[in-house]
Amino acid sequence: MDDKKLTKRRQSVLDFIKAYNKLHGISPSYEALAKGFKMKSRSNMHKIVMTLVELGYLEYTKRKFYSVKVVEKDL
């Protein structure tokens, strides 16, 4: 499996972040993401978010709460 492609899970997380941001006006925390996907560990969600950052779908500022931003890509 190619680690650098947008899997169904990664797409779901990206869609969740977009919807949460639109609804609340801020990005979700790792805790909110984990709860949204019924995960017990925030670290697993952190890995997915960092992969989306590496793939260029998200931007992230270290040590800043609610700093995940969706990058709008031209299709």
Residue frames as qw, qx, qy, qz and C-alpha x, y, z in Angstrom:
[[0.000, 0.888, 0.460, 0.000, 0.00, 0.00, 0.00],
 [0.390, 0.462, -0.015, 0.796, 1.26, 3.45, -0.90],
 [0.349, -0.526, -0.507, 0.587, 1.52, 5.60, 2.25],
 [0.116, -0.267, 0.071, 0.954, 1.33, 8.80, 0.21],
 [0.151, -0.327, -0.644, -0.675, -2.13, 8.44, -1.31],
 [0.408, -0.159, 0.250, -0.864, -5.44, 9.75, -0.07],
 [0.138, -0.148, -0.979, 0.024, -7.16, 6.69, 1.42],
 [0.358, -0.612, -0.575, -0.408, -10.84, 6.53, 2.37],
 [0.558, -0.603, -0.417, 0.389, -9.93, 7.13, 6.03],
 [0.359, -0.208, 0.026, 0.909, -7.76, 10.15, 5.20],
 [0.083, -0.362, -0.465, -0.804, -10.50, 11.56, 2.95],
 [0.464, -0.658, -0.583, -0.109, -13.03, 11.08, 5.76],
 [0.502, -0.511, -0.264, 0.646, -10.78, 12.95, 8.20],
 [0.203, 0.015, 0.244, 0.948, -10.27, 15.76, 5.69],
 [0.251, -0.512, -0.564, -0.598, -14.04, 16.02, 5.11],
 [0.525, -0.644, -0.515, 0.210, -14.65, 16.01, 8.89],
 [0.414, -0.328, -0.099, 0.843, -12.15, 18.86, 9.38],
 [0.016, 0.225, 0.393, 0.891, -13.79, 20.90, 6.61],
 [0.399, -0.595, -0.593, -0.368, -17.29, 20.36, 8.02],
 [0.550, -0.565, -0.426, 0.444, -16.22, 21.05, 11.62],
 [0.317, -0.158, 0.036, 0.935, -14.46, 24.26, 10.59],
 [0.135, -0.364, -0.473, -0.791, -17.49, 25.42, 8.62],
 [0.508, -0.612, -0.583, -0.165, -19.84, 24.64, 11.51],
 [0.606, -0.654, -0.276, 0.358, -17.73, 25.96, 14.42],
 [0.184, 0.969, -0.094, 0.133, -15.43, 28.51, 12.75],
 [0.231, -0.730, 0.643, -0.027, -12.32, 26.77, 14.13],
 [0.576, 0.298, -0.753, -0.110, -10.43, 23.59, 13.40],
 [0.870, -0.414, -0.165, -0.210, -11.19, 20.54, 15.54],
 [0.317, -0.680, 0.647, -0.138, -8.82, 19.42, 18.26],
 [0.314, 0.257, -0.908, -0.100, -7.26, 15.96, 18.09],
 [0.216, 0.110, 0.837, -0.491, -9.65, 14.96, 20.86],
 [0.578, 0.430, 0.194, -0.666, -12.68, 16.08, 18.81],
 [0.520, 0.447, -0.614, -0.392, -11.33, 14.24, 15.77],
 [0.115, 0.159, -0.969, 0.151, -10.72, 11.08, 17.76],
 [0.378, 0.252, 0.671, -0.586, -14.22, 11.22, 19.26],
 [0.571, 0.478, -0.115, -0.657, -15.72, 11.85, 15.82],
 [0.614, 0.368, -0.659, -0.232, -14.12, 8.66, 14.54],
 [0.888, -0.387, 0.022, -0.246, -14.65, 6.67, 17.77],
 [0.685, 0.362, -0.493, 0.395, -10.92, 6.28, 18.35],
 [0.696, -0.656, -0.232, 0.181, -9.55, 5.85, 21.86],
 [0.630, -0.348, 0.106, 0.686, -6.15, 7.34, 21.04],
 [0.218, 0.930, 0.026, -0.295, -5.47, 10.87, 19.83],
 [0.320, -0.567, 0.604, 0.459, -2.02, 9.79, 18.66],
 [0.499, 0.262, 0.765, 0.311, -3.52, 7.75, 15.83],
 [0.283, 0.884, 0.371, -0.016, -5.45, 10.80, 14.68],
 [0.187, -0.848, 0.289, 0.403, -2.28, 12.87, 14.94],
 [0.473, -0.188, 0.724, 0.466, -0.58, 10.46, 12.51],
 [0.411, 0.598, 0.650, 0.225, -3.41, 10.82, 10.00],
 [0.067, 0.973, 0.133, -0.177, -3.38, 14.62, 10.26],
 [0.313, -0.690, 0.469, 0.454, 0.41, 14.76, 9.83],
 [0.500, 0.126, 0.745, 0.423, 0.12, 12.54, 6.75],
 [0.295, 0.820, 0.480, 0.098, -2.47, 14.94, 5.31],
 [0.134, -0.917, 0.163, 0.340, -0.04, 17.80, 6.01],
 [0.449, -0.365, 0.661, 0.477, 2.75, 15.92, 4.20],
 [0.436, 0.406, 0.733, 0.328, 0.43, 15.27, 1.25],
 [0.106, 0.052, 0.191, 0.975, -0.38, 18.99, 1.07],
 [0.256, -0.581, -0.675, -0.376, -4.07, 18.79, 2.00],
 [0.463, -0.839, -0.280, 0.055, -3.61, 20.56, 5.35],
 [0.314, 0.599, -0.355, 0.645, -1.37, 23.24, 6.80],
 [0.734, -0.564, -0.361, 0.111, -0.35, 23.11, 10.43],
 [0.083, 0.768, -0.362, 0.522, 1.38, 25.45, 12.87],
 [0.635, -0.075, -0.682, 0.356, 3.32, 23.69, 15.64],
 [0.300, -0.242, -0.586, 0.713, 2.45, 24.43, 19.26],
 [0.264, 0.031, 0.012, -0.964, -0.70, 26.35, 18.37],
 [0.363, 0.305, 0.822, -0.316, -4.19, 25.11, 19.21],
 [0.520, 0.674, 0.472, -0.231, -6.73, 24.83, 16.40],
 [0.041, -0.695, 0.397, 0.598, -4.07, 25.59, 13.81],
 [0.444, 0.107, 0.816, 0.355, -4.95, 23.00, 11.19],
 [0.385, 0.581, -0.024, -0.717, -6.06, 24.68, 7.96],
 [0.751, 0.350, 0.552, 0.100, -7.41, 22.98, 4.85],
 [0.133, -0.421, 0.474, 0.762, -5.46, 23.77, 1.69],
 [0.677, 0.570, 0.294, -0.361, -7.77, 24.31, -1.25],
 [0.406, -0.232, 0.697, 0.544, -6.27, 22.53, -4.22],
 [0.517, 0.479, -0.214, -0.677, -7.20, 23.33, -7.80],
 [0.717, 0.052, 0.695, -0.011, -8.49, 20.20, -9.48]]
